[in-house]
Amino acid sequence: MSQPRLKQRLSQPNPCFGVFSSISDAVAIEQLALAGYDFIIFDLEHTLHSLKDVEIALLAARAAELDVLVRIPQGRYDLIAPLLDAGASGIVCAMVETPEQAQLLVERCYYAPLGMRGLNSTRLNSYATKDLAKSMIEANKQTVVVAMIETQLGVENALQIASTLGVDAVLEGAADLSQSLGVAWQTQHPSVRAAVTQIAQACEHAQSSFMAIPRTTEAVAQWQQSGVTNFVLGDDRSIMRNAHKAHIAQFKKELEQ
């Protein structure tokens, strides 16, 4: 039996692991797939990637059967259609603060009747070689829409954002949230942890999936005890750097003995 698509897996009780991808290289994407991640979030918010870089990443991920969500900067709804048309599994929108923004995100990600995404001949429908109406229906069933809450205003509106029809999950952003709360980079500050917990509770109340960004294995265990099963495990650049540091340290230690 084939594995359920990402949209369905995010709502199931089994753990689902993703990672931020900031390296625009086909081999790097292949390595993430081989490592066993369930999905990646290709980042357009804090990188200088071109849309051509994204397309290469999407094609590499497609060959490796790896789901790709693309994070867009706040308000860049104009990027949604071409990203989904090129084969992205879904969209992560940064800095969603109001239910109106969440609704606009939904409208741009889905075809009618849930949204008003533009119609075209794309990779999604094999460039019009598939039944166009059926392809549109299938896309609405599989497109993943994630709202990222990273500000105090977003936390205050978390329940309404998570309750927006068409929003599959809410991703916490403790780093920017810490700045919004006046304790920049103190992601474990009590006020930040309380705000992230409030987001998770809003998702539970709205019956929407919550995505946590645990910074330790202990944090994963704590979230699991609360019923959270979707995790984003850092950024590929930091993971690669730490792996290289550990690798060379191993040999330096051997020479010192």
Contacts in CASP RR format, 6 or more apart in sequence:
PFRMAT RR
TARGET T0000
AUTHOR 0000-0000-0000
METHOD contacts of the structure
MODEL  1
MSQPRLKQRLSQPNPCFGVFSSISDAVAIEQLALAGYDFIIFDLEHTLHS
LKDVEIALLAARAAELDVLVRIPQGRYDLIAPLLDAGASGIVCAMVETPE
QAQLLVERCYYAPLGMRGLNSTRLNSYATKDLAKSMIEANKQTVVVAMIE
TQLGVENALQIASTLGVDAVLEGAADLSQSLGVAWQTQHPSVRAAVTQIA
QACEHAQSSFMAIPRTTEAVAQWQQSGVTNFVLGDDRSIMRNAHKAHIAQ
FKKELEQ
3 9 0 8 1.000
4 12 0 8 1.000
5 67 0 8 1.000
5 142 0 8 1.000
6 16 0 8 1.000
6 38 0 8 1.000
6 39 0 8 1.000
6 67 0 8 1.000
6 89 0 8 1.000
6 142 0 8 1.000
6 144 0 8 1.000
7 89 0 8 1.000
7 141 0 8 1.000
7 142 0 8 1.000
7 143 0 8 1.000
7 144 0 8 1.000
7 168 0 8 1.000
9 16 0 8 1.000
9 38 0 8 1.000
10 16 0 8 1.000
10 144 0 8 1.000
10 168 0 8 1.000
10 169 0 8 1.000
10 209 0 8 1.000
10 211 0 8 1.000
10 230 0 8 1.000
11 168 0 8 1.000
11 209 0 8 1.000
12 229 0 8 1.000
13 227 0 8 1.000
13 229 0 8 1.000
14 229 0 8 1.000
15 224 0 8 1.000
15 229 0 8 1.000
15 230 0 8 1.000
15 231 0 8 1.000
16 38 0 8 1.000
16 39 0 8 1.000
16 229 0 8 1.000
16 230 0 8 1.000
16 231 0 8 1.000
17 36 0 8 1.000
17 37 0 8 1.000
17 38 0 8 1.000
17 231 0 8 1.000
17 232 0 8 1.000
17 233 0 8 1.000
18 37 0 8 1.000
18 38 0 8 1.000
18 39 0 8 1.000
18 40 0 8 1.000
18 41 0 8 1.000
18 231 0 8 1.000
18 232 0 8 1.000
18 233 0 8 1.000
19 32 0 8 1.000
19 37 0 8 1.000
19 40 0 8 1.000
19 41 0 8 1.000
19 232 0 8 1.000
19 233 0 8 1.000
19 234 0 8 1.000
19 235 0 8 1.000
19 236 0 8 1.000
19 239 0 8 1.000
20 40 0 8 1.000
20 41 0 8 1.000
20 43 0 8 1.000
20 71 0 8 1.000
20 232 0 8 1.000
20 234 0 8 1.000
20 235 0 8 1.000
20 236 0 8 1.000
21 28 0 8 1.000
21 29 0 8 1.000
21 32 0 8 1.000
21 40 0 8 1.000
21 41 0 8 1.000
21 42 0 8 1.000
21 43 0 8 1.000
21 57 0 8 1.000
21 68 0 8 1.000
21 235 0 8 1.000
21 236 0 8 1.000
22 43 0 8 1.000
22 46 0 8 1.000
22 47 0 8 1.000
22 235 0 8 1.000
22 236 0 8 1.000
22 237 0 8 1.000
23 236 0 8 1.000
23 237 0 8 1.000
23 240 0 8 1.000
24 47 0 8 1.000
24 49 0 8 1.000
24 53 0 8 1.000
24 54 0 8 1.000
24 56 0 8 1.000
24 57 0 8 1.000
26 56 0 8 1.000
26 57 0 8 1.000
26 59 0 8 1.000
26 60 0 8 1.000
27 60 0 8 1.000
28 236 0 8 1.000
29 40 0 8 1.000
29 57 0 8 1.000
29 60 0 8 1.000
29 61 0 8 1.000
29 64 0 8 1.000
29 66 0 8 1.000
30 60 0 8 1.000
30 63 0 8 1.000
30 64 0 8 1.000
32 40 0 8 1.000
32 66 0 8 1.000
32 236 0 8 1.000
33 61 0 8 1.000
33 64 0 8 1.000
33 65 0 8 1.000
33 66 0 8 1.000
34 64 0 8 1.000
37 66 0 8 1.000
37 233 0 8 1.000
38 67 0 8 1.000
39 66 0 8 1.000
39 67 0 8 1.000
39 68 0 8 1.000
39 69 0 8 1.000
39 89 0 8 1.000
40 61 0 8 1.000
40 66 0 8 1.000
40 67 0 8 1.000
40 68 0 8 1.000
40 69 0 8 1.000
40 236 0 8 1.000
41 68 0 8 1.000
41 69 0 8 1.000
41 70 0 8 1.000
41 71 0 8 1.000
41 92 0 8 1.000
41 232 0 8 1.000
42 49 0 8 1.000
42 54 0 8 1.000
42 57 0 8 1.000
42 58 0 8 1.000
42 68 0 8 1.000
42 69 0 8 1.000
42 70 0 8 1.000
42 71 0 8 1.000
42 88 0 8 1.000
43 49 0 8 1.000
43 71 0 8 1.000
43 235 0 8 1.000
44 54 0 8 1.000
44 70 0 8 1.000
44 71 0 8 1.000
44 72 0 8 1.000
44 73 0 8 1.000
44 76 0 8 1.000
44 79 0 8 1.000
45 71 0 8 1.000
45 72 0 8 1.000
45 73 0 8 1.000
45 94 0 8 1.000
51 79 0 8 1.000
51 82 0 8 1.000
51 83 0 8 1.000
51 86 0 8 1.000
54 70 0 8 1.000
54 83 0 8 1.000
54 86 0 8 1.000
54 88 0 8 1.000
55 86 0 8 1.000
57 68 0 8 1.000
58 68 0 8 1.000
58 86 0 8 1.000
58 87 0 8 1.000
58 88 0 8 1.000
61 67 0 8 1.000
61 68 0 8 1.000
62 87 0 8 1.000
67 89 0 8 1.000
67 144 0 8 1.000
68 87 0 8 1.000
68 88 0 8 1.000
68 89 0 8 1.000
68 90 0 8 1.000
69 88 0 8 1.000
69 89 0 8 1.000
69 90 0 8 1.000
69 91 0 8 1.000
69 92 0 8 1.000
69 144 0 8 1.000
69 146 0 8 1.000
70 79 0 8 1.000
70 83 0 8 1.000
70 88 0 8 1.000
70 90 0 8 1.000
70 91 0 8 1.000
70 92 0 8 1.000
71 91 0 8 1.000
71 92 0 8 1.000
71 93 0 8 1.000
71 94 0 8 1.000
71 148 0 8 1.000
72 79 0 8 1.000
72 80 0 8 1.000
72 83 0 8 1.000
72 91 0 8 1.000
72 92 0 8 1.000
72 93 0 8 1.000
72 94 0 8 1.000
73 94 0 8 1.000
73 95 0 8 1.000
74 93 0 8 1.000
74 94 0 8 1.000
74 95 0 8 1.000
74 96 0 8 1.000
75 93 0 8 1.000
75 95 0 8 1.000
75 101 0 8 1.000
77 104 0 8 1.000
77 105 0 8 1.000
77 108 0 8 1.000
80 91 0 8 1.000
80 105 0 8 1.000
80 108 0 8 1.000
80 109 0 8 1.000
80 117 0 8 1.000
81 108 0 8 1.000
81 117 0 8 1.000
81 118 0 8 1.000
81 120 0 8 1.000
83 90 0 8 1.000
83 91 0 8 1.000
84 90 0 8 1.000
84 91 0 8 1.000
84 109 0 8 1.000
84 117 0 8 1.000
84 124 0 8 1.000
84 139 0 8 1.000
84 143 0 8 1.000
85 120 0 8 1.000
85 122 0 8 1.000
85 123 0 8 1.000
85 124 0 8 1.000
86 122 0 8 1.000
86 123 0 8 1.000
87 122 0 8 1.000
87 123 0 8 1.000
87 124 0 8 1.000
89 142 0 8 1.000
89 143 0 8 1.000
89 144 0 8 1.000
90 109 0 8 1.000
90 143 0 8 1.000
90 144 0 8 1.000
90 145 0 8 1.000
90 146 0 8 1.000
91 105 0 8 1.000
91 109 0 8 1.000
91 143 0 8 1.000
91 144 0 8 1.000
91 145 0 8 1.000
91 146 0 8 1.000
92 146 0 8 1.000
92 148 0 8 1.000
92 171 0 8 1.000
93 101 0 8 1.000
93 105 0 8 1.000
93 145 0 8 1.000
93 146 0 8 1.000
93 147 0 8 1.000
93 148 0 8 1.000
94 148 0 8 1.000
94 150 0 8 1.000
95 148 0 8 1.000
95 150 0 8 1.000
95 151 0 8 1.000
95 176 0 8 1.000
96 102 0 8 1.000
96 105 0 8 1.000
96 147 0 8 1.000
96 148 0 8 1.000
96 149 0 8 1.000
96 154 0 8 1.000
96 161 0 8 1.000
97 149 0 8 1.000
97 151 0 8 1.000
97 153 0 8 1.000
97 154 0 8 1.000
97 157 0 8 1.000
98 153 0 8 1.000
98 154 0 8 1.000
98 157 0 8 1.000
98 160 0 8 1.000
98 161 0 8 1.000
99 157 0 8 1.000
99 160 0 8 1.000
99 161 0 8 1.000
99 163 0 8 1.000
99 164 0 8 1.000
101 147 0 8 1.000
101 161 0 8 1.000
102 147 0 8 1.000
102 160 0 8 1.000
102 161 0 8 1.000
102 164 0 8 1.000
102 167 0 8 1.000
103 164 0 8 1.000
105 145 0 8 1.000
105 147 0 8 1.000
105 167 0 8 1.000
106 114 0 8 1.000
106 115 0 8 1.000
106 145 0 8 1.000
106 164 0 8 1.000
106 165 0 8 1.000
106 166 0 8 1.000
106 167 0 8 1.000
107 114 0 8 1.000
107 115 0 8 1.000
107 116 0 8 1.000
107 117 0 8 1.000
108 115 0 8 1.000
108 116 0 8 1.000
108 117 0 8 1.000
109 115 0 8 1.000
109 117 0 8 1.000
109 143 0 8 1.000
109 145 0 8 1.000
109 166 0 8 1.000
110 117 0 8 1.000
110 139 0 8 1.000
110 140 0 8 1.000
110 143 0 8 1.000
110 145 0 8 1.000
110 166 0 8 1.000
111 117 0 8 1.000
111 118 0 8 1.000
111 119 0 8 1.000
111 136 0 8 1.000
111 137 0 8 1.000
111 139 0 8 1.000
111 140 0 8 1.000
114 140 0 8 1.000
114 165 0 8 1.000
114 166 0 8 1.000
119 132 0 8 1.000
119 136 0 8 1.000
121 127 0 8 1.000
121 128 0 8 1.000
124 135 0 8 1.000
124 139 0 8 1.000
125 131 0 8 1.000
125 132 0 8 1.000
125 135 0 8 1.000
125 136 0 8 1.000
144 168 0 8 1.000
144 169 0 8 1.000
145 166 0 8 1.000
145 167 0 8 1.000
145 168 0 8 1.000
145 169 0 8 1.000
146 167 0 8 1.000
146 168 0 8 1.000
146 169 0 8 1.000
146 170 0 8 1.000
146 171 0 8 1.000
146 211 0 8 1.000
147 161 0 8 1.000
147 162 0 8 1.000
147 164 0 8 1.000
147 167 0 8 1.000
147 169 0 8 1.000
147 170 0 8 1.000
147 171 0 8 1.000
148 170 0 8 1.000
148 171 0 8 1.000
148 172 0 8 1.000
148 173 0 8 1.000
149 155 0 8 1.000
149 158 0 8 1.000
149 161 0 8 1.000
149 170 0 8 1.000
149 171 0 8 1.000
149 172 0 8 1.000
149 173 0 8 1.000
149 177 0 8 1.000
149 199 0 8 1.000
150 172 0 8 1.000
150 173 0 8 1.000
150 175 0 8 1.000
150 176 0 8 1.000
150 177 0 8 1.000
150 180 0 8 1.000
151 176 0 8 1.000
151 177 0 8 1.000
151 180 0 8 1.000
152 177 0 8 1.000
152 180 0 8 1.000
152 181 0 8 1.000
152 195 0 8 1.000
153 180 0 8 1.000
154 161 0 8 1.000
155 177 0 8 1.000
155 195 0 8 1.000
155 198 0 8 1.000
155 199 0 8 1.000
158 170 0 8 1.000
158 198 0 8 1.000
158 199 0 8 1.000
158 202 0 8 1.000
158 203 0 8 1.000
159 202 0 8 1.000
159 205 0 8 1.000
159 206 0 8 1.000
161 167 0 8 1.000
161 170 0 8 1.000
161 202 0 8 1.000
162 170 0 8 1.000
162 199 0 8 1.000
162 202 0 8 1.000
162 203 0 8 1.000
162 205 0 8 1.000
162 206 0 8 1.000
162 208 0 8 1.000
163 206 0 8 1.000
163 208 0 8 1.000
167 208 0 8 1.000
168 208 0 8 1.000
168 209 0 8 1.000
169 203 0 8 1.000
169 208 0 8 1.000
169 209 0 8 1.000
169 210 0 8 1.000
169 211 0 8 1.000
169 230 0 8 1.000
170 199 0 8 1.000
170 202 0 8 1.000
170 203 0 8 1.000
170 208 0 8 1.000
170 209 0 8 1.000
170 210 0 8 1.000
170 211 0 8 1.000
171 211 0 8 1.000
171 213 0 8 1.000
171 232 0 8 1.000
172 196 0 8 1.000
172 199 0 8 1.000
172 200 0 8 1.000
172 210 0 8 1.000
172 211 0 8 1.000
172 212 0 8 1.000
172 213 0 8 1.000
173 196 0 8 1.000
173 213 0 8 1.000
174 187 0 8 1.000
174 192 0 8 1.000
174 196 0 8 1.000
174 213 0 8 1.000
175 185 0 8 1.000
175 187 0 8 1.000
177 192 0 8 1.000
177 195 0 8 1.000
177 196 0 8 1.000
178 184 0 8 1.000
178 185 0 8 1.000
178 186 0 8 1.000
178 187 0 8 1.000
178 189 0 8 1.000
178 192 0 8 1.000
179 185 0 8 1.000
181 189 0 8 1.000
181 191 0 8 1.000
181 192 0 8 1.000
181 195 0 8 1.000
183 189 0 8 1.000
183 191 0 8 1.000
183 192 0 8 1.000
186 192 0 8 1.000
187 215 0 8 1.000
196 212 0 8 1.000
199 210 0 8 1.000
200 210 0 8 1.000
200 212 0 8 1.000
200 223 0 8 1.000
200 226 0 8 1.000
200 228 0 8 1.000
203 209 0 8 1.000
203 210 0 8 1.000
204 210 0 8 1.000
209 230 0 8 1.000
210 228 0 8 1.000
210 230 0 8 1.000
211 230 0 8 1.000
211 231 0 8 1.000
211 232 0 8 1.000
212 219 0 8 1.000
212 220 0 8 1.000
212 223 0 8 1.000
212 228 0 8 1.000
212 230 0 8 1.000
212 231 0 8 1.000
212 232 0 8 1.000
213 231 0 8 1.000
213 232 0 8 1.000
213 233 0 8 1.000
213 234 0 8 1.000
214 220 0 8 1.000
214 223 0 8 1.000
214 231 0 8 1.000
214 233 0 8 1.000
215 234 0 8 1.000
220 231 0 8 1.000
223 231 0 8 1.000
233 239 0 8 1.000
END
